[in-house]
Structure formats: C-alpha cells, structure tokens
Amino acid sequence: MKVSDDSGKSFKALKGAPLLSFLDVAGKDHLVGVAPDGQVHTRSGGGPTWQAGGRLPMQAVAFTAVSADRILAAAMDGTVYESTNGGKDFATIYQP
C-alpha cells in the first residue's frame, strides 16, 4: 500500500500495511480495509499499526465503511453483510 501526504503528487510505501482488496476512510485518520480472505483490518490516528478485526464469511466484491463502527460488504451472490462494531462481527442484512 502506498500513501500520499501531498495531495497525490507523490506516494510512499506504508510499511507494515496488510494486503487489502478494499480500503475506505471512516472518519479523520481512521482507515478500514478488507483482505482478499475476508479479514478486516483497521488503522487509527495515522500511525503505522494495523489491527486485525473479524472476518467476513465470504470474499467481498463491494465494501464501504459508513463510519468507524458501521461497515457494509457484499458478496458475489448479492448477500449484504453489516458490522456495527468496527468489523469485529458481521450479520447478514440482505440475502437475495
């Protein structure tokens, strides 16, 4: 993962960052991402340390952090999952 602190003019590698399929900003200096295996990772305060959270029950094809606590993810079959505790646990909120 690479980050920019100059509005995208240049980028530098972010050491210690996990491999993520999706990444979203969930408030000032709070990032939430999901790895290809469904593992949720968060980073707060702009520091280099990422925290592993819960795991989605499938590989996400869409992902968004509505807030630091509320995360939504969708599966290939259209099932939508929601976490209301920052990615620690997920519940099915829609299933086609």
C-alpha positions, 0 to 999 in steps of 0.5 A: 500500500502506498500513501500520499501526504501531498495531495497525490503528487507523490506516494510512499510505501506504508510499511507494515500495511496488510494486503487489502482488496478494499480500503475506505476512510471512516472518519479523520485518520481512521482507515478500514480495509478488507483482505482478499480472505475476508479479514478486516483490518483497521488503522487509527490516528495515522500511525503505522499499526494495523489491527486485525478485526473479524472476518467476513464469511465470504470474499467481498466484491463491494465494501464501504465503511459508513463510519468507524463502527458501521461497515457494509460488504457484499458478496458475489451472490448479492448477500449484504453483510453489516458490522456495527462494531468496527468489523469485529462481527458481521450479520447478514442484512440482505440475502437475495 
